[in-house]
Amino acid sequence: MSAMTGTTSAARTGNAKTAEDRVRQFLAVCTVRDLDDSAVLPVADLYGMYIIWCEQNSTDPLSIQLFSKVLRDEGIEAGLQRREKVVKGIMVTGQIPIQYILETDKAPGPNSVLGTLPA
């Protein structure tokens, strides 16, 4: 048991597992997977939408590194396209992408479908 936090190693491991399960829940609820490779999504956009989902569900998001690890564990491999890290074969659905567009001040990247939406 940690004297400073009062948590055991098992509790920390359980908390990490729960956080990873929440990423899996986000993927299950908010994405369509197994699309062809023409469906390209920047990892930064996917992570930003995950953060919004976490806020809506009153949960703390994982770091981008741990989020990316869960993606790999789920068979979602990131690659480079036009010098940007992207995932292929996945699309975010529902209200999350709309809220992400409204809340972000980040300019769409070269692979972002957000830059192709009508004004």
N, CA, C and O atoms as a GROMACS GRO file, in nm:
protein
  476
    1MET      N    1   0.085  -0.118   0.000
    1MET     CA    2   0.000   0.000   0.000
    1MET      C    3   0.089   0.123   0.000
    1MET      O    4   0.190   0.128   0.071
    2SER      N    5   0.053   0.220  -0.078
    2SER     CA    6   0.128   0.344  -0.084
    2SER      C    7   0.091   0.429   0.036
    2SER      O    8  -0.026   0.455   0.062
    3ALA      N    9   0.193   0.473   0.109
    3ALA     CA   10   0.168   0.554   0.228
    3ALA      C   11   0.106   0.688   0.192
    3ALA      O   12   0.026   0.742   0.267
    4MET      N   13   0.144   0.742   0.076
    4MET     CA   14   0.096   0.875   0.038
    4MET      C   15  -0.048   0.872  -0.013
    4MET      O   16  -0.126   0.962   0.017
    5THR      N   17  -0.083   0.770  -0.090
    5THR     CA   18  -0.215   0.770  -0.151
    5THR      C   19  -0.313   0.676  -0.085
    5THR      O   20  -0.434   0.692  -0.098
    6GLY      N   21  -0.261   0.578  -0.013
    6GLY     CA   22  -0.350   0.483   0.051
    6GLY      C   23  -0.407   0.381  -0.046
    6GLY      O   24  -0.505   0.313  -0.014
    7THR      N   25  -0.348   0.370  -0.164
    7THR     CA   26  -0.397   0.274  -0.262
    7THR      C   27  -0.298   0.160  -0.277
    7THR      O   28  -0.178   0.178  -0.261
    8THR      N   29  -0.349   0.046  -0.309
    8THR     CA   30  -0.263  -0.069  -0.330
    8THR      C   31  -0.228  -0.079  -0.477
    8THR      O   32  -0.290  -0.015  -0.562
    9SER      N   33  -0.128  -0.159  -0.506
    9SER     CA   34  -0.089  -0.182  -0.645
    9SER      C   35  -0.204  -0.244  -0.722
    9SER      O   36  -0.227  -0.209  -0.837
   10ALA      N   37  -0.276  -0.335  -0.660
   10ALA     CA   38  -0.390  -0.400  -0.725
   10ALA      C   39  -0.498  -0.297  -0.757
   10ALA      O   40  -0.561  -0.304  -0.863
   11ALA      N   41  -0.521  -0.202  -0.667
   11ALA     CA   42  -0.621  -0.100  -0.691
   11ALA      C   43  -0.580  -0.011  -0.808
   11ALA      O   44  -0.663   0.025  -0.891
   12ARG      N   45  -0.451   0.024  -0.813
   12ARG     CA   46  -0.404   0.105  -0.926
   12ARG      C   47  -0.418   0.029  -1.056
   12ARG      O   48  -0.459   0.086  -1.157
   13THR      N   49  -0.386  -0.099  -1.055
   13THR     CA   50  -0.400  -0.182  -1.175
   13THR      C   51  -0.547  -0.190  -1.216
   13THR      O   52  -0.579  -0.181  -1.334
   14GLY      N   53  -0.635  -0.206  -1.119
   14GLY     CA   54  -0.778  -0.210  -1.148
   14GLY      C   55  -0.828  -0.079  -1.205
   14GLY      O   56  -0.910  -0.079  -1.297
   15ASN      N   57  -0.778   0.034  -1.151
   15ASN     CA   58  -0.817   0.164  -1.204
   15ASN      C   59  -0.770   0.182  -1.348
   15ASN      O   60  -0.843   0.236  -1.431
   16ALA      N   61  -0.648   0.135  -1.377
   16ALA     CA   62  -0.596   0.144  -1.514
   16ALA      C   63  -0.681   0.060  -1.607
   16ALA      O   64  -0.712   0.102  -1.719
   17LYS      N   65  -0.718  -0.058  -1.562
   17LYS     CA   66  -0.802  -0.147  -1.643
   17LYS      C   67  -0.936  -0.081  -1.671
   17LYS      O   68  -0.987  -0.086  -1.783
   18THR      N   69  -0.994  -0.018  -1.570
   18THR     CA   70  -1.121   0.050  -1.587
   18THR      C   71  -1.108   0.164  -1.687
   18THR      O   72  -1.196   0.182  -1.771
   19ALA      N   73  -1.000   0.241  -1.680
   19ALA     CA   74  -0.978   0.350  -1.774
   19ALA      C   75  -0.962   0.297  -1.916
   19ALA      O   76  -1.016   0.355  -2.010
   20GLU      N   77  -0.890   0.187  -1.931
   20GLU     CA   78  -0.876   0.126  -2.063
   20GLU      C   79  -1.011   0.075  -2.113
   20GLU      O   80  -1.041   0.084  -2.232
   21ASP      N   81  -1.091   0.021  -2.023
   21ASP     CA   82  -1.225  -0.025  -2.061
   21ASP      C   83  -1.312   0.091  -2.109
   21ASP      O   84  -1.396   0.073  -2.197
   22ARG      N   85  -1.291   0.210  -2.050
   22ARG     CA   86  -1.368   0.327  -2.094
   22ARG      C   87  -1.329   0.367  -2.237
   22ARG      O   88  -1.415   0.412  -2.313
   23VAL      N   89  -1.202   0.351  -2.273
   23VAL     CA   90  -1.162   0.376  -2.412
   23VAL      C   91  -1.233   0.277  -2.503
   23VAL      O   92  -1.285   0.314  -2.609
   24ARG      N   93  -1.236   0.152  -2.461
   24ARG     CA   94  -1.306   0.050  -2.540
   24ARG      C   95  -1.455   0.082  -2.551
   24ARG      O   96  -1.517   0.060  -2.656
   25GLN      N   97  -1.512   0.134  -2.444
   25GLN     CA   98  -1.654   0.173  -2.447
   25GLN      C   99  -1.674   0.288  -2.545
   25GLN      O  100  -1.769   0.287  -2.624
   26PHE      N  101  -1.586   0.388  -2.542
   26PHE     CA  102  -1.592   0.498  -2.639
   26PHE      C  103  -1.588   0.444  -2.781
   26PHE      O  104  -1.667   0.484  -2.866
   27LEU      N  105  -1.495   0.352  -2.807
   27LEU     CA  106  -1.483   0.294  -2.941
   27LEU      C  107  -1.610   0.220  -2.981
   27LEU      O  108  -1.655   0.230  -3.095
   28ALA      N  109  -1.669   0.146  -2.886
   28ALA     CA  110  -1.789   0.068  -2.916
   28ALA      C  111  -1.910   0.157  -2.941
   28ALA      O  112  -1.991   0.129  -3.030
   29VAL      N  113  -1.923   0.263  -2.863
   29VAL     CA  114  -2.042   0.348  -2.869
   29VAL      C  115  -2.032   0.454  -2.979
   29VAL      O  116  -2.133   0.487  -3.041
   30CYS      N  117  -1.913   0.505  -3.002
   30CYS     CA  118  -1.899   0.625  -3.086
   30CYS      C  119  -1.830   0.602  -3.220
   30CYS      O  120  -1.813   0.698  -3.296
   31THR      N  121  -1.791   0.480  -3.251
   31THR     CA  122  -1.721   0.460  -3.378
   31THR      C  123  -1.781   0.345  -3.458
   31THR      O  124  -1.845   0.254  -3.403
   32VAL      N  125  -1.758   0.352  -3.586
   32VAL     CA  126  -1.785   0.241  -3.677
   32VAL      C  127  -1.648   0.195  -3.723
   32VAL      O  128  -1.566   0.275  -3.769
   33ARG      N  129  -1.623   0.065  -3.711
   33ARG     CA  130  -1.491   0.011  -3.744
   33ARG      C  131  -1.501  -0.086  -3.860
   33ARG      O  132  -1.609  -0.116  -3.910
   34ASP      N  133  -1.386  -0.133  -3.901
   34ASP     CA  134  -1.375  -0.230  -4.010
   34ASP      C  135  -1.424  -0.175  -4.143
   34ASP      O  136  -1.475  -0.249  -4.227
   35LEU      N  137  -1.408  -0.044  -4.163
   35LEU     CA  138  -1.437   0.016  -4.292
   35LEU      C  139  -1.315  -0.002  -4.382
   35LEU      O  140  -1.210  -0.047  -4.335
   36ASP      N  141  -1.328   0.032  -4.509
   36ASP     CA  142  -1.210   0.019  -4.595
   36ASP      C  143  -1.110   0.131  -4.564
   36ASP      O  144  -1.139   0.223  -4.487
   37ASP      N  145  -0.994   0.121  -4.624
   37ASP     CA  146  -0.885   0.214  -4.593
   37ASP      C  147  -0.909   0.356  -4.642
   37ASP      O  148  -0.828   0.445  -4.614
   38SER      N  149  -1.018   0.379  -4.715
   38SER     CA  150  -1.046   0.516  -4.756
   38SER      C  151  -1.100   0.598  -4.638
   38SER      O  152  -1.100   0.721  -4.643
   39ALA      N  153  -1.147   0.531  -4.534
   39ALA     CA  154  -1.190   0.600  -4.412
   39ALA      C  155  -1.065   0.626  -4.329
   39ALA      O  156  -1.010   0.535  -4.267
   40VAL      N  157  -1.021   0.751  -4.329
   40VAL     CA  158  -0.898   0.790  -4.262
   40VAL      C  159  -0.932   0.895  -4.157
   40VAL      O  160  -1.006   0.990  -4.185
   41LEU      N  161  -0.879   0.878  -4.038
   41LEU     CA  162  -0.907   0.971  -3.929
   41LEU      C  163  -0.778   1.004  -3.856
   41LEU      O  164  -0.710   0.914  -3.808
   42PRO      N  165  -0.742   1.132  -3.847
   42PRO     CA  166  -0.623   1.168  -3.771
   42PRO      C  167  -0.638   1.124  -3.624
   42PRO      O  168  -0.743   1.142  -3.563
   43VAL      N  169  -0.532   1.069  -3.570
   43VAL     CA  170  -0.533   1.025  -3.430
   43VAL      C  171  -0.564   1.143  -3.339
   43VAL      O  172  -0.635   1.127  -3.239
   44ALA      N  173  -0.511   1.261  -3.371
   44ALA     CA  174  -0.537   1.379  -3.287
   44ALA      C  175  -0.686   1.411  -3.281
   44ALA      O  176  -0.737   1.449  -3.176
   45ASP      N  177  -0.756   1.396  -3.394
   45ASP     CA  178  -0.901   1.420  -3.394
   45ASP      C  179  -0.975   1.313  -3.314
   45ASP      O  180  -1.066   1.344  -3.237
   46LEU      N  181  -0.935   1.187  -3.332
   46LEU     CA  182  -0.998   1.078  -3.257
   46LEU      C  183  -0.979   1.099  -3.107
   46LEU      O  184  -1.072   1.081  -3.029
   47TYR      N  185  -0.858   1.137  -3.067
   47TYR     CA  186  -0.829   1.161  -2.926
   47TYR      C  187  -0.910   1.281  -2.874
   47TYR      O  188  -0.963   1.276  -2.763
   48GLY      N  189  -0.920   1.387  -2.953
   48GLY     CA  190  -0.999   1.503  -2.912
   48GLY      C  191  -1.146   1.468  -2.890
   48GLY      O  192  -1.209   1.516  -2.797
   49MET      N  193  -1.198   1.382  -2.977
   49MET     CA  194  -1.338   1.339  -2.962
   49MET      C  195  -1.354   1.249  -2.840
   49MET      O  196  -1.457   1.252  -2.773
   50TYR      N  197  -1.252   1.168  -2.812
   50TYR     CA  198  -1.252   1.084  -2.692
   50TYR      C  199  -1.256   1.173  -2.566
   50TYR      O  200  -1.327   1.142  -2.471
   51ILE      N  201  -1.180   1.281  -2.567
   51ILE     CA  202  -1.179   1.373  -2.452
   51ILE      C  203  -1.318   1.432  -2.430
   51ILE      O  204  -1.366   1.439  -2.317
   52ILE      N  205  -1.384   1.473  -2.538
   52ILE     CA  206  -1.520   1.526  -2.525
   52ILE      C  207  -1.613   1.419  -2.468
   52ILE      O  208  -1.695   1.449  -2.381
   53TRP      N  209  -1.601   1.296  -2.517
   53TRP     CA  210  -1.683   1.187  -2.466
   53TRP      C  211  -1.657   1.167  -2.316
   53TRP      O  212  -1.751   1.146  -2.239
   54CYS      N  213  -1.531   1.174  -2.275
   54CYS     CA  214  -1.498   1.160  -2.132
   54CYS      C  215  -1.564   1.270  -2.051
   54CYS      O  216  -1.620   1.244  -1.944
   55GLU      N  217  -1.558   1.395  -2.100
   55GLU     CA  218  -1.622   1.506  -2.030
   55GLU      C  219  -1.772   1.482  -2.015
   55GLU      O  220  -1.829   1.506  -1.908
   56GLN      N  221  -1.835   1.434  -2.120
   56GLN     CA  222  -1.979   1.408  -2.115
   56GLN      C  223  -2.013   1.294  -2.020
   56GLN      O  224  -2.125   1.286  -1.968
   57ASN      N  225  -1.918   1.205  -1.997
   57ASN     CA  226  -1.940   1.090  -1.910
   57ASN      C  227  -1.873   1.104  -1.775
   57ASN      O  228  -1.859   1.007  -1.700
   58SER      N  229  -1.830   1.226  -1.743
   58SER     CA  230  -1.770   1.258  -1.612
   58SER      C  231  -1.658   1.161  -1.575
   58SER      O  232  -1.655   1.107  -1.464
   59THR      N  233  -1.566   1.140  -1.668
   59THR     CA  234  -1.454   1.052  -1.644
   59THR      C  235  -1.326   1.119  -1.693
   59THR      O  236  -1.328   1.199  -1.786
   60ASP      N  237  -1.217   1.085  -1.630
   60ASP     CA  238  -1.088   1.141  -1.670
   60ASP      C  239  -1.033   1.065  -1.790
   60ASP      O  240  -1.032   0.942  -1.791
   61PRO      N  241  -0.987   1.138  -1.892
   61PRO     CA  242  -0.930   1.069  -2.009
   61PRO      C  243  -0.790   1.016  -1.980
   61PRO      O  244  -0.718   1.068  -1.895
   62LEU      N  245  -0.754   0.912  -2.053
   62LEU     CA  246  -0.617   0.862  -2.049
   62LEU      C  247  -0.528   0.959  -2.126
   62LEU      O  248  -0.576   1.038  -2.206
   63SER      N  249  -0.399   0.951  -2.102
   63SER     CA  250  -0.304   1.028  -2.181
   63SER      C  251  -0.308   0.978  -2.325
   63SER      O  252  -0.357   0.868  -2.351
   64ILE      N  253  -0.259   1.058  -2.418
   64ILE     CA  254  -0.256   1.018  -2.558
   64ILE      C  255  -0.174   0.890  -2.576
   64ILE      O  256  -0.205   0.808  -2.662
   65GLN      N  257  -0.069   0.874  -2.496
   65GLN     CA  258   0.014   0.754  -2.508
   65GLN      C  259  -0.064   0.629  -2.468
   65GLN      O  260  -0.060   0.528  -2.538
   66LEU      N  261  -0.135   0.636  -2.356
   66LEU     CA  262  -0.214   0.520  -2.313
   66LEU      C  263  -0.334   0.497  -2.404
   66LEU      O  264  -0.371   0.383  -2.431
   67PHE      N  265  -0.395   0.605  -2.451
   67PHE     CA  266  -0.505   0.594  -2.547
   67PHE      C  267  -0.456   0.521  -2.673
   67PHE      O  268  -0.524   0.431  -2.723
   68SER      N  269  -0.340   0.559  -2.722
   68SER     CA  270  -0.283   0.495  -2.842
   68SER      C  271  -0.251   0.348  -2.816
   68SER      O  272  -0.266   0.265  -2.906
   69LYS      N  273  -0.208   0.316  -2.694
   69LYS     CA  274  -0.180   0.176  -2.659
   69LYS      C  275  -0.309   0.094  -2.665
   69LYS      O  276  -0.308  -0.018  -2.718
   70VAL      N  277  -0.419   0.148  -2.612
   70VAL     CA  278  -0.546   0.076  -2.617
   70VAL      C  279  -0.590   0.058  -2.763
   70VAL      O  280  -0.642  -0.048  -2.799
   71LEU      N  281  -0.570   0.160  -2.846
   71LEU     CA  282  -0.603   0.145  -2.988
   71LEU      C  283  -0.527   0.027  -3.048
   71LEU      O  284  -0.585  -0.056  -3.117
   72ARG      N  285  -0.397   0.020  -3.020
   72ARG     CA  286  -0.316  -0.092  -3.072
   72ARG      C  287  -0.367  -0.224  -3.018
   72ARG      O  288  -0.377  -0.322  -3.092
   73ASP      N  289  -0.399  -0.228  -2.888
   73ASP     CA  290  -0.451  -0.351  -2.827
   73ASP      C  291  -0.581  -0.395  -2.895
   73ASP      O  292  -0.612  -0.514  -2.900
   74GLU      N  293  -0.657  -0.299  -2.945
   74GLU     CA  294  -0.784  -0.327  -3.013
   74GLU      C  295  -0.765  -0.353  -3.162
   74GLU      O  296  -0.863  -0.369  -3.235
   75GLY      N  297  -0.641  -0.356  -3.207
   75GLY     CA  298  -0.614  -0.384  -3.348
   75GLY      C  299  -0.625  -0.263  -3.438
   75GLY      O  300  -0.631  -0.276  -3.560
   76ILE      N  301  -0.629  -0.144  -3.379
   76ILE     CA  302  -0.635  -0.020  -3.457
   76ILE      C  303  -0.494   0.037  -3.462
   76ILE      O  304  -0.447   0.097  -3.365
   77GLU      N  305  -0.430   0.019  -3.574
   77GLU     CA  306  -0.291   0.062  -3.590
   77GLU      C  307  -0.285   0.200  -3.654
   77GLU      O  308  -0.353   0.226  -3.753
   78ALA      N  309  -0.203   0.285  -3.597
   78ALA     CA  310  -0.181   0.418  -3.655
   78ALA      C  311  -0.067   0.411  -3.755
   78ALA      O  312   0.028   0.334  -3.740
   79GLY      N  313  -0.079   0.491  -3.857
   79GLY     CA  314   0.026   0.503  -3.957
   79GLY      C  315   0.040   0.649  -3.997
   79GLY      O  316  -0.037   0.734  -3.953
   80LEU      N  317   0.138   0.677  -4.079
   80LEU     CA  318   0.158   0.813  -4.126
   80LEU      C  319   0.100   0.830  -4.265
   80LEU      O  320   0.118   0.746  -4.353
   81GLN      N  321   0.030   0.939  -4.283
   81GLN     CA  322  -0.022   0.976  -4.414
   81GLN      C  323  -0.010   1.127  -4.424
   81GLN      O  324  -0.062   1.200  -4.340
   82ARG      N  325   0.058   1.173  -4.526
   82ARG     CA  326   0.084   1.317  -4.543
   82ARG      C  327   0.143   1.377  -4.416
   82ARG      O  328   0.103   1.485  -4.373
   83ARG      N  329   0.238   1.307  -4.358
   83ARG     CA  330   0.311   1.350  -4.237
   83ARG      C  331   0.222   1.369  -4.114
   83ARG      O  332   0.256   1.446  -4.024
   84GLU      N  333   0.111   1.300  -4.110
   84GLU     CA  334   0.020   1.307  -3.996
   84GLU      C  335  -0.014   1.166  -3.952
   84GLU      O  336  -0.036   1.078  -4.035
   85LYS      N  337  -0.019   1.144  -3.820
   85LYS     CA  338  -0.054   1.012  -3.767
   85LYS      C  339  -0.204   0.991  -3.783
   85LYS      O  340  -0.285   1.072  -3.734
   86VAL      N  341  -0.242   0.882  -3.851
   86VAL     CA  342  -0.383   0.854  -3.878
   86VAL      C  343  -0.414   0.708  -3.848
   86VAL      O  344  -0.325   0.624  -3.839
   87VAL      N  345  -0.543   0.682  -3.831
   87VAL     CA  346  -0.594   0.545  -3.826
   87VAL      C  347  -0.686   0.528  -3.946
   87VAL      O  348  -0.755   0.621  -3.987
   88LYS      N  349  -0.685   0.409  -4.002
   88LYS     CA  350  -0.766   0.381  -4.120
   88LYS      C  351  -0.876   0.282  -4.084
   88LYS      O  352  -0.860   0.199  -3.994
   89GLY      N  353  -0.987   0.291  -4.158
   89GLY     CA  354  -1.094   0.195  -4.140
   89GLY      C  355  -1.184   0.223  -4.021
   89GLY      O  356  -1.255   0.134  -3.974
   90ILE      N  357  -1.183   0.346  -3.971
   90ILE     CA  358  -1.264   0.382  -3.854
   90ILE      C  359  -1.326   0.520  -3.876
   90ILE      O  360  -1.264   0.607  -3.937
   91MET      N  361  -1.447   0.537  -3.828
   91MET     CA  362  -1.517   0.664  -3.839
   91MET      C  363  -1.592   0.689  -3.708
   91MET      O  364  -1.651   0.597  -3.651
   92VAL      N  365  -1.591   0.812  -3.663
   92VAL     CA  366  -1.665   0.849  -3.542
   92VAL      C  367  -1.805   0.891  -3.583
   92VAL      O  368  -1.823   0.962  -3.682
   93THR      N  369  -1.905   0.847  -3.506
   93THR     CA  370  -2.045   0.874  -3.539
   93THR      C  371  -2.114   0.948  -3.425
   93THR      O  372  -2.056   0.968  -3.318
   94GLY      N  373  -2.237   0.988  -3.448
   94GLY     CA  374  -2.318   1.051  -3.344
   94GLY      C  375  -2.288   1.199  -3.330
   94GLY      O  376  -2.242   1.263  -3.424
   95GLN      N  377  -2.313   1.252  -3.212
   95GLN     CA  378  -2.298   1.395  -3.185
   95GLN      C  379  -2.155   1.437  -3.153
   95GLN      O  380  -2.123   1.555  -3.160
   96ILE      N  381  -2.071   1.343  -3.117
   96ILE     CA  382  -1.934   1.376  -3.075
   96ILE      C  383  -1.858   1.453  -3.184
   96ILE      O  384  -1.798   1.555  -3.151
   97PRO      N  385  -1.858   1.411  -3.310
   97PRO     CA  386  -1.784   1.487  -3.412
   97PRO      C  387  -1.836   1.630  -3.428
   97PRO      O  388  -1.759   1.723  -3.450
   98ILE      N  389  -1.967   1.647  -3.417
   98ILE     CA  390  -2.025   1.782  -3.429
   98ILE      C  391  -1.976   1.869  -3.315
   98ILE      O  392  -1.935   1.983  -3.337
   99GLN      N  393  -1.982   1.816  -3.194
   99GLN     CA  394  -1.936   1.893  -3.079
   99GLN      C  395  -1.787   1.922  -3.090
   99GLN      O  396  -1.743   2.032  -3.054
  100TYR      N  397  -1.710   1.827  -3.140
  100TYR     CA  398  -1.566   1.847  -3.157
  100TYR      C  399  -1.540   1.962  -3.254
  100TYR      O  400  -1.454   2.047  -3.228
  101ILE      N  401  -1.613   1.967  -3.364
  101ILE     CA  402  -1.596   2.075  -3.461
  101ILE      C  403  -1.629   2.209  -3.397
  101ILE      O  404  -1.558   2.308  -3.419
  102LEU      N  405  -1.737   2.214  -3.319
  102LEU     CA  406  -1.779   2.338  -3.257
  102LEU      C  407  -1.683   2.385  -3.147
  102LEU      O  408  -1.666   2.505  -3.127
  103GLU      N  409  -1.621   2.291  -3.077
  103GLU     CA  410  -1.538   2.326  -2.962
  103GLU      C  411  -1.391   2.346  -2.994
  103GLU      O  412  -1.320   2.415  -2.920
  104THR      N  413  -1.343   2.289  -3.102
  104THR     CA  414  -1.200   2.295  -3.128
  104THR      C  415  -1.164   2.419  -3.208
  104THR      O  416  -1.239   2.463  -3.295
  105ASP      N  417  -1.048   2.473  -3.178
  105ASP     CA  418  -0.997   2.584  -3.258
  105ASP      C  419  -0.880   2.538  -3.344
  105ASP      O  420  -0.811   2.620  -3.406
  106LYS      N  421  -0.858   2.408  -3.346
  106LYS     CA  422  -0.750   2.349  -3.425
  106LYS      C  423  -0.792   2.346  -3.571
  106LYS      O  424  -0.901   2.300  -3.604
  107ALA      N  425  -0.705   2.394  -3.657
  107ALA     CA  426  -0.733   2.386  -3.801
  107ALA      C  427  -0.730   2.240  -3.844
  107ALA      O  428  -0.646   2.164  -3.797
  108PRO      N  429  -0.820   2.200  -3.933
  108PRO     CA  430  -0.818   2.061  -3.979
  108PRO      C  431  -0.684   2.025  -4.043
  108PRO      O  432  -0.628   2.104  -4.119
  109GLY      N  433  -0.636   1.907  -4.013
  109GLY     CA  434  -0.511   1.859  -4.071
  109GLY      C  435  -0.532   1.814  -4.214
  109GLY      O  436  -0.645   1.815  -4.264
  110PRO      N  437  -0.424   1.775  -4.281
  110PRO     CA  438  -0.434   1.737  -4.422
  110PRO      C  439  -0.518   1.612  -4.446
  110PRO      O  440  -0.564   1.590  -4.558
  111ASN      N  441  -0.539   1.530  -4.344
  111ASN     CA  442  -0.616   1.407  -4.360
  111ASN      C  443  -0.754   1.414  -4.295
  111ASN      O  444  -0.828   1.316  -4.296
  112SER      N  445  -0.789   1.528  -4.240
  112SER     CA  446  -0.912   1.540  -4.164
  112SER      C  447  -1.033   1.557  -4.255
  112SER      O  448  -1.033   1.641  -4.346
  113VAL      N  449  -1.136   1.477  -4.230
  113VAL     CA  450  -1.262   1.496  -4.302
  113VAL      C  451  -1.330   1.624  -4.255
  113VAL      O  452  -1.421   1.674  -4.321
  114LEU      N  453  -1.286   1.677  -4.142
  114LEU     CA  454  -1.346   1.799  -4.090
  114LEU      C  455  -1.320   1.917  -4.183
  114LEU      O  456  -1.399   2.011  -4.186
  115GLY      N  457  -1.212   1.912  -4.260
  115GLY     CA  458  -1.181   2.020  -4.354
  115GLY      C  459  -1.260   2.012  -4.482
  115GLY      O  460  -1.257   2.105  -4.562
  116THR      N  461  -1.332   1.903  -4.504
  116THR     CA  462  -1.408   1.886  -4.628
  116THR      C  463  -1.557   1.909  -4.610
  116THR      O  464  -1.633   1.898  -4.706
  117LEU      N  465  -1.598   1.942  -4.489
  117LEU     CA  466  -1.740   1.965  -4.466
  117LEU      C  467  -1.781   2.099  -4.526
  117LEU      O  468  -1.702   2.193  -4.526
  118PRO      N  469  -1.904   2.109  -4.578
  118PRO     CA  470  -1.948   2.236  -4.636
  118PRO      C  471  -1.957   2.345  -4.530
  118PRO      O  472  -1.985   2.318  -4.414
  119ALA      N  473  -1.932   2.467  -4.571
  119ALA     CA  474  -1.933   2.581  -4.478
  119ALA      C  475  -2.074   2.623  -4.446
  119ALA      O  476  -2.095   2.717  -4.370
   0.00000   0.00000   0.00000
